Amino acid sequence: MINFLNSQGVMADVRVGDKKTLLTLMAGQAAKITGIHERVVLDAVIQREKLGSTGVGKGIAIPHARLKDCPRVVGLFAQVHQPIAFDALDDQPVDLVFMLLSPDGAGADHLQALAAISRLLRDGAVTERLRGATSADALLALLTQGELAKAA
């Protein structure tokens, strides 16, 4: 079992109309997991997005940020019901979003987690199964049984 994603951080069939609403929803969930105020999480993620979109293409985004008071590396995953505009590199809408939050000092851990997420989500068979999953439990099982689990 990976140590930065658990059932609290997985959301299935999320119904939002835009990027900011999705990031706000995910920041709210992150606040419950980390104890860091939702606004602090959202501001950090939006600041990172201003450097360049974390929409990596093929309907996938990996928003991430480092937070001073983050207790550990924390992952959240959202399967979006209807793809949304995310300013992705390929200009395609996004429906699979993996948010990663890390402590300020978690340089190597943060990069290793990002690399593991990226490897997993580059696998077309995995993303197809993630898109077809019908519950948060199914999503969690798919995410923790793939390369992400091996790399963590």
PEDA-V148729 format. One record per helix or strand of 3 or more residues. SS is the DSSP state (H for helix, E for strand). FROM is the first residue (numbers start at 1). LEN is the number of residues. Records with the same first field share a line. If there is no record, write none. Layout:
SS=FROM-LEN ; FROM-LEN
//
This chain:
H=7-3 ; 19-16 ; 38-14 ; 107-15 ; 124-9 ; 136-10 ; 147-5
E=10-5 ; 55-3 ; 64-4 ; 74-11 ; 94-10
//
